[in-house]
Amino acid sequence: MKQTLEPIVTAALESLGFDLVELRVGGTRQRPLLDVRIDRRDQQKVTVDDCAGASRAIEARLDADPSLFGERYVLEVSSPGMERPLRTEGDWRRFTGRKANVKSAVLGGRMEVEIVGVEDDTGTPRLRLRDGKGNEHLLGLAEVDEARLAFNWKP
Protein backbone atom coordinates (compact mmCIF):
# COMPACT_ATOMS: atom_id res chain seq x y z
CA MET A 1 0.00 0.00 0.00
CA LYS A 2 2.73 2.45 0.99
CA GLN A 3 4.63 1.82 -2.26
CA THR A 4 1.47 2.65 -4.24
CA LEU A 5 0.67 5.82 -2.30
CA GLU A 6 4.16 7.31 -2.02
CA PRO A 7 4.51 8.44 -5.67
CA ILE A 8 1.02 9.96 -5.58
CA VAL A 9 1.70 11.87 -2.36
CA THR A 10 5.15 12.94 -3.56
CA ALA A 11 3.73 14.32 -6.83
CA ALA A 12 1.07 16.30 -4.96
CA LEU A 13 3.68 17.77 -2.61
CA GLU A 14 6.22 18.56 -5.34
CA SER A 15 3.66 20.72 -7.13
CA LEU A 16 3.54 22.90 -3.97
CA GLY A 17 7.29 23.00 -3.29
CA PHE A 18 7.27 20.51 -0.40
CA ASP A 19 9.27 17.35 0.18
CA LEU A 20 7.89 14.15 1.63
CA VAL A 21 9.84 13.35 4.80
CA GLU A 22 7.82 10.43 6.12
CA LEU A 23 4.74 8.47 5.09
CA ARG A 24 2.98 6.05 7.41
CA VAL A 25 -0.09 3.97 6.71
CA GLY A 26 -2.18 2.64 9.58
CA GLY A 27 -5.69 2.64 10.95
CA THR A 28 -8.19 -0.11 10.16
CA ARG A 29 -9.53 -1.64 6.98
CA GLN A 30 -12.76 0.34 7.40
CA ARG A 31 -11.00 3.60 8.37
CA PRO A 32 -7.42 3.70 7.03
CA LEU A 33 -5.04 6.39 8.26
CA LEU A 34 -2.47 8.13 6.10
CA ASP A 35 0.09 10.08 8.17
CA VAL A 36 2.22 12.43 6.03
CA ARG A 37 5.19 14.48 7.29
CA ILE A 38 6.33 17.31 5.01
CA ASP A 39 9.17 19.79 4.84
CA ARG A 40 9.63 23.00 2.89
CA ARG A 41 12.30 23.15 0.21
CA ASP A 42 13.21 26.71 1.20
CA GLN A 43 14.14 25.38 4.68
CA GLN A 44 11.58 27.63 6.40
CA LYS A 45 9.38 26.21 9.15
CA VAL A 46 6.29 24.31 8.06
CA THR A 47 3.17 26.30 8.95
CA VAL A 48 -0.43 25.26 9.57
CA ASP A 49 -1.33 26.82 6.20
CA ASP A 50 1.37 24.70 4.54
CA CYS A 51 -0.15 21.56 6.06
CA ALA A 52 -3.66 22.59 5.01
CA GLY A 53 -2.56 23.24 1.42
CA ALA A 54 -0.68 19.96 1.25
CA SER A 55 -3.67 18.13 2.69
CA ARG A 56 -6.02 19.58 0.04
CA ALA A 57 -3.60 18.62 -2.75
CA ILE A 58 -3.20 15.05 -1.47
CA GLU A 59 -6.96 14.67 -0.88
CA ALA A 60 -7.70 15.76 -4.45
CA ARG A 61 -5.47 13.00 -5.81
CA LEU A 62 -6.80 10.34 -3.43
CA ASP A 63 -10.44 11.31 -4.05
CA ALA A 64 -9.92 11.16 -7.83
CA ASP A 65 -9.39 7.40 -7.55
CA PRO A 66 -11.12 5.89 -4.48
CA SER A 67 -9.66 2.46 -5.30
CA LEU A 68 -6.25 3.78 -4.14
CA PHE A 69 -7.06 4.22 -0.48
CA GLY A 70 -10.82 3.95 -0.08
CA GLU A 71 -13.42 6.61 0.54
CA ARG A 72 -13.43 6.74 4.36
CA TYR A 73 -9.81 7.51 5.11
CA VAL A 74 -8.18 9.84 7.61
CA LEU A 75 -5.37 12.05 6.33
CA GLU A 76 -2.99 13.76 8.74
CA VAL A 77 -0.38 16.17 7.40
CA SER A 78 2.22 17.73 9.70
CA SER A 79 5.80 18.93 9.96
CA PRO A 80 8.48 16.32 10.64
CA GLY A 81 9.03 17.69 14.15
CA MET A 82 12.15 18.30 16.18
CA GLU A 83 13.32 14.69 15.96
CA ARG A 84 12.78 14.36 12.22
CA PRO A 85 14.13 11.35 10.36
CA LEU A 86 17.33 11.65 8.31
CA ARG A 87 17.19 9.62 5.12
CA THR A 88 18.77 11.37 2.18
CA GLU A 89 22.21 12.80 1.57
CA GLY A 90 20.53 16.22 1.45
CA ASP A 91 19.11 15.70 4.95
CA TRP A 92 22.57 14.91 6.32
CA ARG A 93 24.15 17.91 4.58
CA ARG A 94 21.40 20.26 5.76
CA PHE A 95 21.84 19.28 9.40
CA THR A 96 25.66 19.24 9.56
CA GLY A 97 26.72 20.40 13.01
CA ARG A 98 23.61 19.00 14.71
CA LYS A 99 23.33 15.87 16.84
CA ALA A 100 21.53 12.76 15.64
CA ASN A 101 20.48 9.41 17.10
CA VAL A 102 21.80 6.81 14.68
CA LYS A 103 21.16 3.07 14.64
CA SER A 104 23.81 1.14 12.73
CA ALA A 105 25.54 -2.21 13.05
CA VAL A 106 28.80 -0.39 12.23
CA LEU A 107 28.35 1.71 15.39
CA GLY A 108 27.38 -1.36 17.42
CA GLY A 109 23.73 -0.37 17.80
CA ARG A 110 22.19 3.01 18.60
CA MET A 111 24.39 6.01 19.36
CA GLU A 112 24.02 9.78 19.63
CA VAL A 113 26.55 11.46 17.35
CA GLU A 114 27.35 14.87 15.91
CA ILE A 115 27.00 15.19 12.14
CA VAL A 116 30.42 16.47 11.09
CA GLY A 117 29.84 16.34 7.33
CA VAL A 118 29.24 14.32 4.20
CA GLU A 119 32.17 13.25 2.06
CA ASP A 120 31.76 12.32 -1.58
CA ASP A 121 35.35 11.73 -2.71
CA THR A 122 34.70 8.12 -3.76
CA GLY A 123 31.49 8.75 -5.72
CA THR A 124 29.48 7.29 -2.85
CA PRO A 125 28.41 9.63 -0.05
CA ARG A 126 29.86 8.79 3.35
CA LEU A 127 28.73 10.34 6.61
CA ARG A 128 31.37 11.71 8.96
CA LEU A 129 30.05 11.37 12.51
CA ARG A 130 31.64 12.13 15.89
CA ASP A 131 30.56 10.25 19.01
CA GLY A 132 30.51 11.62 22.56
CA LYS A 133 34.09 10.46 23.14
CA GLY A 134 35.45 12.44 20.19
CA ASN A 135 35.92 9.41 17.93
CA GLU A 136 35.02 9.92 14.27
CA HIS A 137 33.17 7.32 12.23
CA LEU A 138 32.65 7.10 8.47
CA LEU A 139 29.43 5.40 7.38
CA GLY A 140 27.82 4.90 4.02
CA LEU A 141 24.14 5.86 3.85
CA ALA A 142 23.30 2.18 3.32
CA GLU A 143 24.97 1.35 6.67
CA VAL A 144 22.47 3.51 8.58
CA ASP A 145 19.45 1.49 9.67
CA GLU A 146 17.63 4.46 11.21
CA ALA A 147 18.51 8.05 12.08
CA ARG A 148 16.69 11.00 13.61
CA LEU A 149 17.79 14.42 14.72
CA ALA A 150 18.43 14.45 18.46
CA PHE A 151 16.59 16.98 20.57
CA ASN A 152 17.87 17.55 24.08
CA TRP A 153 16.00 19.85 26.44
CA LYS A 154 18.30 22.28 28.18
CA PRO A 155 17.43 23.04 31.82
C-alpha positions in Angstrom: 0.0 0.0 0.0 2.7 2.5 1.0 4.6 1.8 -2.3 1.5 2.6 -4.2 0.7 5.8 -2.3 4.2 7.3 -2.0 4.5 8.4 -5.7 1.0 10.0 -5.6 1.7 11.9 -2.4 5.2 12.9 -3.6 3.7 14.3 -6.8 1.1 16.3 -5.0 3.7 17.8 -2.6 6.2 18.6 -5.3 3.7 20.7 -7.1 3.5 22.9 -4.0 7.3 23.0 -3.3 7.3 20.5 -0.4 9.3 17.3 0.2 7.9 14.1 1.6 9.8 13.3 4.8 7.8 10.4 6.1 4.7 8.5 5.1 3.0 6.1 7.4 -0.1 4.0 6.7 -2.2 2.6 9.6 -5.7 2.6 11.0 -8.2 -0.1 10.2 -9.5 -1.6 7.0 -12.8 0.3 7.4 -11.0 3.6 8.4 -7.4 3.7 7.0 -5.0 6.4 8.3 -2.5 8.1 6.1 0.1 10.1 8.2 2.2 12.4 6.0 5.2 14.5 7.3 6.3 17.3 5.0 9.2 19.8 4.8 9.6 23.0 2.9 12.3 23.1 0.2 13.2 26.7 1.2 14.1 25.4 4.7 11.6 27.6 6.4 9.4 26.2 9.1 6.3 24.3 8.1 3.2 26.3 8.9 -0.4 25.3 9.6 -1.3 26.8 6.2 1.4 24.7 4.5 -0.1 21.6 6.1 -3.7 22.6 5.0 -2.6 23.2 1.4 -0.7 20.0 1.3 -3.7 18.1 2.7 -6.0 19.6 0.0 -3.6 18.6 -2.8 -3.2 15.0 -1.5 -7.0 14.7 -0.9 -7.7 15.8 -4.5 -5.5 13.0 -5.8 -6.8 10.3 -3.4 -10.4 11.3 -4.1 -9.9 11.2 -7.8 -9.4 7.4 -7.6 -11.1 5.9 -4.5 -9.7 2.5 -5.3 -6.3 3.8 -4.1 -7.1 4.2 -0.5 -10.8 3.9 -0.1 -13.4 6.6 0.5 -13.4 6.7 4.4 -9.8 7.5 5.1 -8.2 9.8 7.6 -5.4 12.1 6.3 -3.0 13.8 8.7 -0.4 16.2 7.4 2.2 17.7 9.7 5.8 18.9 10.0 8.5 16.3 10.6 9.0 17.7 14.1 12.2 18.3 16.2 13.3 14.7 16.0 12.8 14.4 12.2 14.1 11.3 10.4 17.3 11.7 8.3 17.2 9.6 5.1 18.8 11.4 2.2 22.2 12.8 1.6 20.5 16.2 1.4 19.1 15.7 5.0 22.6 14.9 6.3 24.2 17.9 4.6 21.4 20.3 5.8 21.8 19.3 9.4 25.7 19.2 9.6 26.7 20.4 13.0 23.6 19.0 14.7 23.3 15.9 16.8 21.5 12.8 15.6 20.5 9.4 17.1 21.8 6.8 14.7 21.2 3.1 14.6 23.8 1.1 12.7 25.5 -2.2 13.1 28.8 -0.4 12.2 28.3 1.7 15.4 27.4 -1.4 17.4 23.7 -0.4 17.8 22.2 3.0 18.6 24.4 6.0 19.4 24.0 9.8 19.6 26.5 11.5 17.3 27.4 14.9 15.9 27.0 15.2 12.1 30.4 16.5 11.1 29.8 16.3 7.3 29.2 14.3 4.2 32.2 13.3 2.1 31.8 12.3 -1.6 35.4 11.7 -2.7 34.7 8.1 -3.8 31.5 8.7 -5.7 29.5 7.3 -2.8 28.4 9.6 -0.1 29.9 8.8 3.3 28.7 10.3 6.6 31.4 11.7 9.0 30.1 11.4 12.5 31.6 12.1 15.9 30.6 10.2 19.0 30.5 11.6 22.6 34.1 10.5 23.1 35.4 12.4 20.2 35.9 9.4 17.9 35.0 9.9 14.3 33.2 7.3 12.2 32.7 7.1 8.5 29.4 5.4 7.4 27.8 4.9 4.0 24.1 5.9 3.8 23.3 2.2 3.3 25.0 1.3 6.7 22.5 3.5 8.6 19.4 1.5 9.7 17.6 4.5 11.2 18.5 8.0 12.1 16.7 11.0 13.6 17.8 14.4 14.7 18.4 14.5 18.5 16.6 17.0 20.6 17.9 17.5 24.1 16.0 19.8 26.4 18.3 22.3 28.2 17.4 23.0 31.8 
